[in-house]
Amino acid sequence: MSGGGLLAGPDGALRCPWGLSTEDYVAYHDTEWGKPVHGDDALYERLCLEAFQSGLSWLTILRRREGFRKAFSGFRIAEVAEFGPADAERLLADEGIIRNRAKIEATLANAKVLAAWEPGELDALIWSHAPKRKGRAPRTTGDVPAVTPESTALAKALKKRDVRFVGPTTAYALMQACGLVDDHLAGCVSRGK
């Protein structure tokens, strides 16, 4: 993120600058990013998409999200856990997703790991790493961290439980997207909603 501050959108409302860069981002910024997400399958989806985003623009993932959902059975953990080698090859040929072997293999392996967990266990683990103290609202995008002690701890906790392809930066992006932290800038129309 650059060091930019709030910008007025076409409706006059102030938003985080990245949230105005494309129509796709406006909708995502206003209706999803930073809103609390619960449920193992919903969090598995976000975890997978954040991993696929690694090294790419989030916009690339956002625009292919429906393709990902179709390819990975709506990110239903129990269903993806049943995928085998033929499914992996099918996914590698699917133009509707990012065809990265390591990321696909991690998505399938993580489903197998998570399928053995108790219902609600992924949700509880992720949300147990939400910061206890709410931070001060960032004033510019330059004030938003890429990694925090909580995201580092979350990444370690997931790795300890054999969840792959999640580091502290990916864990923090997950925390932002799923509402564990509110990194909408101070004065943003979506802050605190």
Backbone as JSON Lines, residues from 0, in Angstrom:
{"i":0,"aa":"M","n":[0.83,-1.18,0.0],"ca":[0.0,0.0,0.0],"c":[0.88,1.24,0.0]}
{"i":1,"aa":"S","n":[0.44,2.24,-0.69],"ca":[1.18,3.5,-0.71],"c":[0.79,4.32,0.51]}
{"i":2,"aa":"G","n":[1.28,5.53,0.59],"ca":[1.02,6.36,1.77],"c":[-0.22,7.22,1.66]}
{"i":3,"aa":"G","n":[-1.15,6.91,0.74],"ca":[-2.3,7.75,0.48],"c":[-3.34,7.8,1.59]}
{"i":4,"aa":"G","n":[-4.09,8.9,1.58],"ca":[-5.18,9.09,2.52],"c":[-6.52,8.9,1.81]}
{"i":5,"aa":"L","n":[-7.58,9.26,2.5],"ca":[-8.93,9.08,1.98],"c":[-9.16,9.85,0.68]}
{"i":6,"aa":"L","n":[-10.04,9.29,-0.15],"ca":[-10.45,9.94,-1.38],"c":[-11.98,9.92,-1.45]}
{"i":7,"aa":"A","n":[-12.55,10.92,-2.07],"ca":[-14.0,10.96,-2.26],"c":[-14.37,10.17,-3.5]}
{"i":8,"aa":"G","n":[-15.37,9.31,-3.34],"ca":[-15.86,8.53,-4.46],"c":[-16.88,9.31,-5.26]}
{"i":9,"aa":"P","n":[-17.41,8.71,-6.31],"ca":[-18.41,9.38,-7.14],"c":[-19.66,9.79,-6.36]}
{"i":10,"aa":"D","n":[-19.93,9.09,-5.26],"ca":[-21.07,9.42,-4.42],"c":[-20.72,10.45,-3.35]}
{"i":11,"aa":"G","n":[-19.46,10.9,-3.34],"ca":[-19.01,11.89,-2.37],"c":[-18.51,11.31,-1.06]}
{"i":12,"aa":"A","n":[-18.74,10.02,-0.83],"ca":[-18.29,9.37,0.4],"c":[-16.78,9.16,0.37]}
{"i":13,"aa":"L","n":[-16.16,9.34,1.53],"ca":[-14.71,9.15,1.65],"c":[-14.4,7.67,1.82]}
{"i":14,"aa":"R","n":[-13.4,7.22,1.07],"ca":[-13.0,5.81,1.11],"c":[-11.48,5.7,1.11]}
{"i":15,"aa":"C","n":[-11.02,4.51,1.51],"ca":[-9.61,4.17,1.37],"c":[-9.27,4.28,-0.12]}
{"i":16,"aa":"P","n":[-8.11,4.81,-0.48],"ca":[-7.81,5.06,-1.89],"c":[-7.84,3.8,-2.76]}
{"i":17,"aa":"W","n":[-7.37,2.67,-2.22],"ca":[-7.4,1.45,-3.03],"c":[-8.83,1.04,-3.38]}
{"i":18,"aa":"G","n":[-9.78,1.4,-2.51],"ca":[-11.17,1.02,-2.71],"c":[-11.85,1.77,-3.85]}
{"i":19,"aa":"L","n":[-11.18,2.72,-4.45],"ca":[-11.75,3.48,-5.56],"c":[-11.04,3.2,-6.88]}
{"i":20,"aa":"S","n":[-10.04,2.34,-6.87],"ca":[-9.23,2.16,-8.07],"c":[-9.94,1.41,-9.2]}
{"i":21,"aa":"T","n":[-10.91,0.57,-8.89],"ca":[-11.73,-0.1,-9.91],"c":[-13.13,-0.32,-9.34]}
{"i":22,"aa":"E","n":[-14.1,-0.54,-10.21],"ca":[-15.46,-0.82,-9.75],"c":[-15.49,-2.08,-8.88]}
{"i":23,"aa":"D","n":[-14.68,-3.08,-9.25],"ca":[-14.61,-4.31,-8.47],"c":[-14.17,-4.01,-7.04]}
{"i":24,"aa":"Y","n":[-13.18,-3.13,-6.91],"ca":[-12.69,-2.8,-5.58],"c":[-13.71,-1.97,-4.78]}
{"i":25,"aa":"V","n":[-14.45,-1.11,-5.42],"ca":[-15.45,-0.31,-4.71],"c":[-16.43,-1.26,-4.02]}
{"i":26,"aa":"A","n":[-16.96,-2.2,-4.77],"ca":[-17.93,-3.16,-4.2],"c":[-17.29,-3.99,-3.09]}
{"i":27,"aa":"Y","n":[-16.09,-4.49,-3.33],"ca":[-15.4,-5.31,-2.33],"c":[-15.11,-4.49,-1.07]}
{"i":28,"aa":"H","n":[-14.58,-3.3,-1.25],"ca":[-14.25,-2.41,-0.13],"c":[-15.48,-2.09,0.71]}
{"i":29,"aa":"D","n":[-16.58,-1.76,0.03],"ca":[-17.77,-1.29,0.73],"c":[-18.59,-2.41,1.37]}
{"i":30,"aa":"T","n":[-18.55,-3.61,0.8],"ca":[-19.45,-4.66,1.29],"c":[-18.78,-5.85,1.94]}
{"i":31,"aa":"E","n":[-17.47,-6.04,1.73],"ca":[-16.82,-7.24,2.25],"c":[-15.6,-7.0,3.12]}
{"i":32,"aa":"W","n":[-14.65,-6.25,2.61],"ca":[-13.35,-6.15,3.28],"c":[-13.5,-5.56,4.68]}
{"i":33,"aa":"G","n":[-12.99,-6.28,5.65],"ca":[-13.04,-5.81,7.02],"c":[-14.3,-6.2,7.77]}
{"i":34,"aa":"K","n":[-15.23,-6.87,7.1],"ca":[-16.46,-7.31,7.75],"c":[-16.2,-8.69,8.36]}
{"i":35,"aa":"P","n":[-16.69,-8.95,9.58],"ca":[-16.43,-10.24,10.23],"c":[-16.93,-11.43,9.41]}
{"i":36,"aa":"V","n":[-16.05,-12.4,9.24],"ca":[-16.37,-13.65,8.55],"c":[-16.2,-14.78,9.55]}
{"i":37,"aa":"H","n":[-17.22,-15.62,9.64],"ca":[-17.18,-16.8,10.52],"c":[-17.6,-18.02,9.72]}
{"i":38,"aa":"G","n":[-17.24,-19.16,10.23],"ca":[-17.58,-20.44,9.6],"c":[-16.34,-21.05,8.98]}
{"i":39,"aa":"D","n":[-16.15,-22.33,9.23],"ca":[-14.93,-22.99,8.75],"c":[-14.78,-22.92,7.23]}
{"i":40,"aa":"D","n":[-15.85,-23.23,6.48],"ca":[-15.75,-23.2,5.03],"c":[-15.47,-21.79,4.51]}
{"i":41,"aa":"A","n":[-16.15,-20.79,5.07],"ca":[-15.94,-19.41,4.64],"c":[-14.51,-18.96,4.93]}
{"i":42,"aa":"L","n":[-13.99,-19.33,6.07],"ca":[-12.61,-18.95,6.41],"c":[-11.59,-19.76,5.59]}
{"i":43,"aa":"Y","n":[-11.91,-21.01,5.3],"ca":[-11.04,-21.81,4.42],"c":[-10.96,-21.14,3.05]}
{"i":44,"aa":"E","n":[-12.1,-20.7,2.53],"ca":[-12.08,-20.0,1.24],"c":[-11.17,-18.79,1.29]}
{"i":45,"aa":"R","n":[-11.33,-17.95,2.31],"ca":[-10.51,-16.73,2.4],"c":[-9.03,-17.08,2.56]}
{"i":46,"aa":"L","n":[-8.73,-18.11,3.35],"ca":[-7.35,-18.55,3.53],"c":[-6.76,-18.99,2.2]}
{"i":47,"aa":"C","n":[-7.52,-19.77,1.44],"ca":[-7.05,-20.24,0.13],"c":[-6.85,-19.08,-0.84]}
{"i":48,"aa":"L","n":[-7.82,-18.18,-0.91],"ca":[-7.71,-17.07,-1.84],"c":[-6.54,-16.15,-1.49]}
{"i":49,"aa":"E","n":[-6.31,-15.93,-0.2],"ca":[-5.15,-15.12,0.2],"c":[-3.85,-15.81,-0.2]}
{"i":50,"aa":"A","n":[-3.81,-17.13,-0.1],"ca":[-2.61,-17.86,-0.52],"c":[-2.42,-17.75,-2.04]}
{"i":51,"aa":"F","n":[-3.51,-17.89,-2.79],"ca":[-3.41,-17.74,-4.24],"c":[-2.98,-16.33,-4.62]}
{"i":52,"aa":"Q","n":[-3.35,-15.34,-3.82],"ca":[-2.99,-13.95,-4.11],"c":[-1.51,-13.69,-3.94]}
{"i":53,"aa":"S","n":[-0.84,-14.47,-3.12],"ca":[0.57,-14.25,-2.83],"c":[1.37,-14.02,-4.12]}
{"i":54,"aa":"G","n":[1.98,-12.83,-4.22],"ca":[2.78,-12.48,-5.38],"c":[1.97,-11.88,-6.52]}
{"i":55,"aa":"L","n":[0.66,-11.77,-6.34],"ca":[-0.22,-11.24,-7.39],"c":[-1.05,-10.09,-6.83]}
{"i":56,"aa":"S","n":[-1.78,-9.45,-7.69],"ca":[-2.72,-8.41,-7.28],"c":[-3.98,-9.07,-6.74]}
{"i":57,"aa":"W","n":[-4.56,-8.49,-5.68],"ca":[-5.82,-9.01,-5.16],"c":[-6.91,-8.92,-6.23]}
{"i":58,"aa":"L","n":[-6.83,-7.92,-7.09],"ca":[-7.81,-7.75,-8.15],"c":[-7.85,-8.99,-9.06]}
{"i":59,"aa":"T","n":[-6.69,-9.56,-9.31],"ca":[-6.63,-10.78,-10.12],"c":[-7.45,-11.89,-9.48]}
{"i":60,"aa":"I","n":[-7.34,-12.04,-8.18],"ca":[-8.07,-13.07,-7.45],"c":[-9.56,-12.72,-7.4]}
{"i":61,"aa":"L","n":[-9.85,-11.49,-7.09],"ca":[-11.24,-11.05,-6.98],"c":[-12.01,-11.31,-8.27]}
{"i":62,"aa":"R","n":[-11.39,-11.03,-9.38],"ca":[-12.06,-11.22,-10.67],"c":[-12.19,-12.69,-11.05]}
{"i":63,"aa":"R","n":[-11.45,-13.55,-10.42],"ca":[-11.54,-14.99,-10.7],"c":[-12.22,-15.76,-9.56]}
{"i":64,"aa":"R","n":[-12.73,-15.05,-8.58],"ca":[-13.27,-15.71,-7.39],"c":[-14.37,-16.71,-7.74]}
{"i":65,"aa":"E","n":[-15.26,-16.37,-8.64],"ca":[-16.32,-17.33,-9.0],"c":[-15.73,-18.56,-9.66]}
{"i":66,"aa":"G","n":[-14.69,-18.38,-10.46],"ca":[-13.99,-19.52,-11.06],"c":[-13.37,-20.41,-10.0]}
{"i":67,"aa":"F","n":[-12.77,-19.79,-8.99],"ca":[-12.21,-20.55,-7.87],"c":[-13.31,-21.32,-7.14]}
{"i":68,"aa":"R","n":[-14.42,-20.66,-6.88],"ca":[-15.51,-21.31,-6.16],"c":[-16.03,-22.51,-6.92]}
{"i":69,"aa":"K","n":[-16.17,-22.36,-8.23],"ca":[-16.63,-23.48,-9.05],"c":[-15.61,-24.62,-9.05]}
{"i":70,"aa":"A","n":[-14.35,-24.27,-9.24],"ca":[-13.29,-25.28,-9.33],"c":[-13.09,-26.04,-8.02]}
{"i":71,"aa":"F","n":[-13.28,-25.35,-6.88],"ca":[-13.03,-25.95,-5.57],"c":[-14.33,-26.22,-4.8]}
{"i":72,"aa":"S","n":[-15.38,-26.6,-5.52],"ca":[-16.65,-27.02,-4.88],"c":[-17.13,-26.04,-3.81]}
{"i":73,"aa":"G","n":[-17.08,-24.77,-4.14],"ca":[-17.56,-23.75,-3.19],"c":[-16.72,-23.68,-1.92]}
{"i":74,"aa":"F","n":[-15.51,-24.23,-1.96],"ca":[-14.6,-24.26,-0.82],"c":[-15.22,-24.98,0.38]}
{"i":75,"aa":"R","n":[-16.05,-25.98,0.11],"ca":[-16.57,-26.83,1.18],"c":[-15.46,-27.81,1.54]}
{"i":76,"aa":"I","n":[-14.96,-27.66,2.74],"ca":[-13.78,-28.43,3.18],"c":[-13.97,-29.92,2.95]}
{"i":77,"aa":"A","n":[-15.11,-30.47,3.38],"ca":[-15.34,-31.91,3.27],"c":[-15.28,-32.38,1.82]}
{"i":78,"aa":"E","n":[-15.75,-31.58,0.9],"ca":[-15.72,-31.97,-0.51],"c":[-14.32,-31.86,-1.11]}
{"i":79,"aa":"V","n":[-13.63,-30.76,-0.82],"ca":[-12.29,-30.58,-1.36],"c":[-11.33,-31.62,-0.78]}
{"i":80,"aa":"A","n":[-11.58,-32.05,0.45],"ca":[-10.74,-33.08,1.07],"c":[-10.79,-34.4,0.3]}
{"i":81,"aa":"E","n":[-11.85,-34.6,-0.47],"ca":[-11.99,-35.84,-1.25],"c":[-11.33,-35.75,-2.63]}
{"i":82,"aa":"F","n":[-10.84,-34.57,-3.0],"ca":[-10.19,-34.41,-4.3],"c":[-8.94,-35.29,-4.35]}
{"i":83,"aa":"G","n":[-8.7,-35.86,-5.52],"ca":[-7.53,-36.72,-5.71],"c":[-6.63,-36.19,-6.81]}
{"i":84,"aa":"P","n":[-5.68,-37.02,-7.26],"ca":[-4.73,-36.61,-8.3],"c":[-5.4,-36.14,-9.59]}
{"i":85,"aa":"A","n":[-6.49,-36.76,-10.0],"ca":[-7.18,-36.35,-11.23],"c":[-7.74,-34.93,-11.06]}
{"i":86,"aa":"D","n":[-8.23,-34.63,-9.86],"ca":[-8.74,-33.28,-9.59],"c":[-7.61,-32.26,-9.65]}
{"i":87,"aa":"A","n":[-6.46,-32.62,-9.12],"ca":[-5.31,-31.71,-9.15],"c":[-4.93,-31.4,-10.6]}
{"i":88,"aa":"E","n":[-4.95,-32.4,-11.45],"ca":[-4.63,-32.18,-12.86],"c":[-5.71,-31.33,-13.54]}
{"i":89,"aa":"R","n":[-6.96,-31.59,-13.21],"ca":[-8.06,-30.78,-13.74],"c":[-7.88,-29.31,-13.35]}
{"i":90,"aa":"L","n":[-7.51,-29.07,-12.09],"ca":[-7.32,-27.71,-11.61],"c":[-6.16,-27.02,-12.31]}
{"i":91,"aa":"L","n":[-5.11,-27.77,-12.59],"ca":[-3.95,-27.19,-13.28],"c":[-4.29,-26.76,-14.7]}
{"i":92,"aa":"A","n":[-5.36,-27.33,-15.26],"ca":[-5.78,-26.98,-16.62],"c":[-6.93,-25.96,-16.63]}
{"i":93,"aa":"D","n":[-7.43,-25.58,-15.47],"ca":[-8.6,-24.7,-15.36],"c":[-8.19,-23.24,-15.55]}
{"i":94,"aa":"E","n":[-8.62,-22.65,-16.65],"ca":[-8.26,-21.26,-16.95],"c":[-9.01,-20.25,-16.1]}
{"i":95,"aa":"G","n":[-9.99,-20.71,-15.32],"ca":[-10.76,-19.82,-14.47],"c":[-10.11,-19.53,-13.14]}
{"i":96,"aa":"I","n":[-8.97,-20.18,-12.88],"ca":[-8.24,-19.97,-11.61],"c":[-6.78,-19.66,-11.91]}
{"i":97,"aa":"I","n":[-6.02,-19.45,-10.86],"ca":[-4.57,-19.3,-10.98],"c":[-4.0,-20.72,-10.97]}
{"i":98,"aa":"R","n":[-3.31,-21.09,-12.04],"ca":[-2.83,-22.46,-12.18],"c":[-1.4,-22.6,-11.67]}
{"i":99,"aa":"N","n":[-1.27,-22.49,-10.37],"ca":[0.02,-22.61,-9.71],"c":[0.02,-23.93,-8.93]}
{"i":100,"aa":"R","n":[0.88,-24.84,-9.32],"ca":[0.88,-26.18,-8.73],"c":[1.04,-26.15,-7.21]}
{"i":101,"aa":"A","n":[1.97,-25.37,-6.71],"ca":[2.21,-25.34,-5.25],"c":[0.98,-24.83,-4.5]}
{"i":102,"aa":"K","n":[0.32,-23.81,-5.05],"ca":[-0.86,-23.25,-4.39],"c":[-2.05,-24.21,-4.47]}
{"i":103,"aa":"I","n":[-2.21,-24.88,-5.6],"ca":[-3.28,-25.87,-5.73],"c":[-3.04,-27.03,-4.78]}
{"i":104,"aa":"E","n":[-1.82,-27.54,-4.74],"ca":[-1.51,-28.66,-3.84],"c":[-1.72,-28.27,-2.38]}
{"i":105,"aa":"A","n":[-1.35,-27.04,-2.02],"ca":[-1.57,-26.58,-0.65],"c":[-3.06,-26.49,-0.33]}
{"i":106,"aa":"T","n":[-3.85,-26.01,-1.27],"ca":[-5.3,-25.91,-1.07],"c":[-5.91,-27.29,-0.82]}
{"i":107,"aa":"L","n":[-5.49,-28.28,-1.59],"ca":[-6.01,-29.64,-1.42],"c":[-5.5,-30.26,-0.13]}
{"i":108,"aa":"A","n":[-4.22,-30.09,0.16],"ca":[-3.66,-30.65,1.39],"c":[-4.3,-30.02,2.62]}
{"i":109,"aa":"N","n":[-4.54,-28.7,2.57],"ca":[-5.16,-28.02,3.71],"c":[-6.58,-28.52,3.95]}
{"i":110,"aa":"A","n":[-7.3,-28.81,2.88],"ca":[-8.66,-29.35,3.06],"c":[-8.61,-30.69,3.77]}
{"i":111,"aa":"K","n":[-7.65,-31.53,3.41],"ca":[-7.52,-32.84,4.07],"c":[-7.2,-32.66,5.56]}
{"i":112,"aa":"V","n":[-6.33,-31.73,5.87],"ca":[-5.98,-31.45,7.27],"c":[-7.22,-30.93,8.01]}
{"i":113,"aa":"L","n":[-7.88,-29.94,7.44],"ca":[-9.0,-29.29,8.12],"c":[-10.22,-30.2,8.24]}
{"i":114,"aa":"A","n":[-10.37,-31.15,7.34],"ca":[-11.5,-32.08,7.42],"c":[-11.43,-32.93,8.68]}
{"i":115,"aa":"A","n":[-10.23,-33.09,9.23],"ca":[-10.06,-33.88,10.46],"c":[-10.3,-33.06,11.73]}
{"i":116,"aa":"W","n":[-10.44,-31.75,11.6],"ca":[-10.68,-30.89,12.75],"c":[-12.13,-30.97,13.16]}
{"i":117,"aa":"E","n":[-12.4,-30.59,14.39],"ca":[-13.77,-30.51,14.88],"c":[-14.49,-29.33,14.21]}
{"i":118,"aa":"P","n":[-15.81,-29.43,14.0],"ca":[-16.54,-28.29,13.45],"c":[-16.33,-27.04,14.32]}
{"i":119,"aa":"G","n":[-16.03,-25.93,13.67],"ca":[-15.8,-24.68,14.38],"c":[-14.38,-24.47,14.85]}
{"i":120,"aa":"E","n":[-13.54,-25.46,14.69],"ca":[-12.17,-25.37,15.2],"c":[-11.32,-24.37,14.41]}
{"i":121,"aa":"L","n":[-11.47,-24.33,13.09],"ca":[-10.72,-23.35,12.3],"c":[-11.17,-21.94,12.66]}
{"i":122,"aa":"D","n":[-12.48,-21.75,12.75],"ca":[-13.03,-20.45,13.12],"c":[-12.46,-20.01,14.47]}
{"i":123,"aa":"A","n":[-12.51,-20.91,15.45],"ca":[-12.03,-20.58,16.8],"c":[-10.54,-20.25,16.79]}
{"i":124,"aa":"L","n":[-9.75,-21.03,16.05],"ca":[-8.31,-20.8,16.01],"c":[-8.0,-19.44,15.4]}
{"i":125,"aa":"I","n":[-8.61,-19.15,14.25],"ca":[-8.33,-17.88,13.59],"c":[-8.76,-16.71,14.47]}
{"i":126,"aa":"W","n":[-9.99,-16.75,14.98],"ca":[-10.5,-15.63,15.77],"c":[-9.82,-15.49,17.13]}
{"i":127,"aa":"S","n":[-9.16,-16.54,17.61],"ca":[-8.42,-16.42,18.87],"c":[-7.2,-15.51,18.7]}
{"i":128,"aa":"H","n":[-6.84,-15.2,17.46],"ca":[-5.69,-14.34,17.19],"c":[-6.09,-12.9,16.86]}
{"i":129,"aa":"A","n":[-7.36,-12.58,16.98],"ca":[-7.78,-11.18,16.8],"c":[-7.13,-10.36,17.91]}
{"i":130,"aa":"P","n":[-6.62,-9.2,17.58],"ca":[-6.0,-8.37,18.61],"c":[-6.98,-8.08,19.75]}
{"i":131,"aa":"K","n":[-6.49,-8.21,20.97],"ca":[-7.33,-7.96,22.15],"c":[-7.67,-6.48,22.26]}
{"i":132,"aa":"R","n":[-6.69,-5.67,21.92],"ca":[-6.85,-4.22,22.01],"c":[-7.06,-3.68,20.6]}
{"i":133,"aa":"K","n":[-8.08,-2.92,20.43],"ca":[-8.32,-2.32,19.12],"c":[-7.32,-1.2,18.89]}
{"i":134,"aa":"G","n":[-6.68,-1.24,17.74],"ca":[-5.67,-0.23,17.42],"c":[-6.3,1.08,17.0]}
{"i":135,"aa":"R","n":[-5.49,2.08,16.96],"ca":[-5.92,3.4,16.48],"c":[-6.17,3.29,14.98]}
{"i":136,"aa":"A","n":[-7.15,3.98,14.49],"ca":[-7.47,3.94,13.06],"c":[-6.31,4.52,12.25]}
{"i":137,"aa":"P","n":[-5.87,3.79,11.21],"ca":[-4.8,4.33,10.38],"c":[-5.29,5.57,9.63]}
{"i":138,"aa":"R","n":[-4.41,6.55,9.48],"ca":[-4.78,7.8,8.8],"c":[-4.45,7.74,7.32]}
{"i":139,"aa":"T","n":[-3.41,6.99,6.97],"ca":[-3.03,6.79,5.57],"c":[-2.75,5.32,5.35]}
{"i":140,"aa":"T","n":[-2.72,4.91,4.1],"ca":[-2.41,3.51,3.82],"c":[-0.98,3.17,4.26]}
{"i":141,"aa":"G","n":[-0.12,4.17,4.34],"ca":[1.23,3.94,4.84],"c":[1.26,3.55,6.31]}
{"i":142,"aa":"D","n":[0.19,3.83,7.05],"ca":[0.09,3.48,8.47],"c":[-0.37,2.04,8.68]}
{"i":143,"aa":"V","n":[-0.76,1.35,7.61],"ca":[-1.29,-0.01,7.73],"c":[-0.13,-1.0,7.64]}
{"i":144,"aa":"P","n":[0.04,-1.84,8.66],"ca":[1.15,-2.79,8.63],"c":[0.89,-3.94,7.65]}
{"i":145,"aa":"A","n":[1.95,-4.63,7.28],"ca":[1.84,-5.84,6.45],"c":[1.85,-7.08,7.33]}
{"i":146,"aa":"V","n":[2.44,-6.94,8.52],"ca":[2.6,-8.05,9.46],"c":[2.44,-7.48,10.86]}
{"i":147,"aa":"T","n":[1.86,-8.27,11.75],"ca":[1.74,-7.88,13.15],"c":[2.14,-9.07,14.02]}
{"i":148,"aa":"P","n":[2.36,-8.84,15.31],"ca":[2.64,-9.98,16.18],"c":[1.51,-11.02,16.14]}
{"i":149,"aa":"E","n":[0.27,-10.55,16.03],"ca":[-0.87,-11.48,15.98],"c":[-0.88,-12.29,14.7]}
{"i":150,"aa":"S","n":[-0.54,-11.67,13.57],"ca":[-0.52,-12.42,12.3],"c":[0.64,-13.42,12.29]}
{"i":151,"aa":"T","n":[1.74,-13.05,12.9],"ca":[2.87,-13.98,13.02],"c":[2.48,-15.18,13.88]}
{"i":152,"aa":"A","n":[1.79,-14.92,14.98],"ca":[1.34,-16.01,15.86],"c":[0.3,-16.88,15.16]}
{"i":153,"aa":"L","n":[-0.6,-16.27,14.4],"ca":[-1.61,-17.04,13.67],"c":[-0.94,-17.94,12.63]}
{"i":154,"aa":"A","n":[0.0,-17.4,11.87],"ca":[0.71,-18.2,10.87],"c":[1.43,-19.37,11.53]}
{"i":155,"aa":"K","n":[2.07,-19.12,12.66],"ca":[2.77,-20.21,13.38],"c":[1.78,-21.25,13.88]}
{"i":156,"aa":"A","n":[0.64,-20.81,14.41],"ca":[-0.36,-21.75,14.92],"c":[-0.92,-22.62,13.8]}
{"i":157,"aa":"L","n":[-1.17,-22.03,12.64],"ca":[-1.68,-22.8,11.51],"c":[-0.62,-23.77,10.99]}
{"i":158,"aa":"K","n":[0.61,-23.31,10.87],"ca":[1.69,-24.19,10.4],"c":[1.91,-25.35,11.37]}
{"i":159,"aa":"K","n":[1.82,-25.06,12.65],"ca":[1.99,-26.11,13.67],"c":[0.94,-27.21,13.51]}
{"i":160,"aa":"R","n":[-0.23,-26.82,12.98],"ca":[-1.32,-27.77,12.76],"c":[-1.32,-28.3,11.33]}
{"i":161,"aa":"D","n":[-0.2,-28.11,10.62],"ca":[0.02,-28.64,9.26],"c":[-0.74,-27.92,8.15]}
{"i":162,"aa":"V","n":[-1.18,-26.69,8.39],"ca":[-1.8,-25.89,7.33],"c":[-0.65,-25.24,6.56]}
{"i":163,"aa":"R","n":[-0.68,-25.41,5.24],"ca":[0.41,-24.96,4.38],"c":[0.12,-23.63,3.69]}
{"i":164,"aa":"F","n":[1.18,-23.01,3.24],"ca":[1.16,-21.81,2.41],"c":[0.53,-20.62,3.11]}
{"i":165,"aa":"V","n":[0.86,-20.47,4.39],"ca":[0.38,-19.31,5.13],"c":[1.52,-18.77,5.99]}
{"i":166,"aa":"G","n":[1.97,-17.56,5.62],"ca":[2.99,-16.89,6.4],"c":[2.36,-15.69,7.11]}
{"i":167,"aa":"P","n":[3.16,-14.93,7.84],"ca":[2.63,-13.79,8.58],"c":[1.94,-12.73,7.72]}
{"i":168,"aa":"T","n":[2.43,-12.5,6.5],"ca":[1.8,-11.5,5.63],"c":[0.45,-12.01,5.12]}
{"i":169,"aa":"T","n":[0.4,-13.27,4.69],"ca":[-0.86,-13.86,4.25],"c":[-1.85,-13.9,5.41]}
{"i":170,"aa":"A","n":[-1.36,-14.23,6.6],"ca":[-2.23,-14.28,7.78],"c":[-2.79,-12.89,8.08]}
{"i":171,"aa":"Y","n":[-1.98,-11.85,7.92],"ca":[-2.49,-10.5,8.19],"c":[-3.51,-10.08,7.15]}
{"i":172,"aa":"A","n":[-3.27,-10.42,5.89],"ca":[-4.25,-10.11,4.84],"c":[-5.57,-10.82,5.15]}
{"i":173,"aa":"L","n":[-5.5,-12.04,5.64],"ca":[-6.71,-12.78,6.05],"c":[-7.4,-12.04,7.2]}
{"i":174,"aa":"M","n":[-6.63,-11.59,8.17],"ca":[-7.2,-10.88,9.32],"c":[-7.89,-9.59,8.88]}
{"i":175,"aa":"Q","n":[-7.31,-8.89,7.93],"ca":[-7.93,-7.67,7.4],"c":[-9.22,-8.0,6.66]}
{"i":176,"aa":"A","n":[-9.15,-8.97,5.76],"ca":[-10.3,-9.31,4.92],"c":[-11.47,-9.85,5.73]}
{"i":177,"aa":"C","n":[-11.17,-10.56,6.81],"ca":[-12.21,-11.25,7.59],"c":[-12.62,-10.49,8.85]}
{"i":178,"aa":"G","n":[-12.19,-9.25,8.99],"ca":[-12.68,-8.4,10.06],"c":[-12.05,-8.6,11.43]}
{"i":179,"aa":"L","n":[-10.95,-9.33,11.52],"ca":[-10.28,-9.46,12.8],"c":[-9.65,-8.14,13.19]}
{"i":180,"aa":"V","n":[-9.28,-7.35,12.18],"ca":[-8.78,-5.99,12.37],"c":[-9.57,-5.1,11.42]}
{"i":181,"aa":"D","n":[-9.66,-3.84,11.75],"ca":[-10.34,-2.86,10.89],"c":[-9.3,-1.88,10.4]}
{"i":182,"aa":"D","n":[-8.79,-2.12,9.2],"ca":[-7.77,-1.24,8.63],"c":[-8.34,-0.25,7.63]}
{"i":183,"aa":"H","n":[-9.67,-0.05,7.65],"ca":[-10.22,1.08,6.89],"c":[-9.65,2.34,7.54]}
{"i":184,"aa":"L","n":[-9.3,3.3,6.74],"ca":[-8.7,4.52,7.26],"c":[-9.7,5.32,8.1]}
{"i":185,"aa":"A","n":[-9.16,6.1,9.03],"ca":[-10.0,6.97,9.87],"c":[-10.84,7.85,8.96]}
{"i":186,"aa":"G","n":[-12.14,7.86,9.17],"ca":[-13.04,8.67,8.36],"c":[-13.61,7.96,7.14]}
{"i":187,"aa":"C","n":[-13.15,6.74,6.86],"ca":[-13.66,5.96,5.72],"c":[-15.12,5.6,5.97]}
{"i":188,"aa":"V","n":[-15.93,5.66,4.93],"ca":[-17.34,5.33,5.03],"c":[-17.59,3.91,5.54]}
{"i":189,"aa":"S","n":[-16.61,3.01,5.34],"ca":[-16.79,1.62,5.75],"c":[-16.16,1.3,7.1]}
{"i":190,"aa":"R","n":[-15.49,2.24,7.71],"ca":[-14.82,1.97,8.99],"c":[-15.85,1.67,10.08]}
{"i":191,"aa":"G","n":[-15.63,0.57,10.78],"ca":[-16.47,0.22,11.93],"c":[-17.82,-0.35,11.57]}
{"i":192,"aa":"K","n":[-18.06,-0.6,10.3],"ca":[-19.36,-1.15,9.9],"c":[-19.3,-2.65,9.8]}
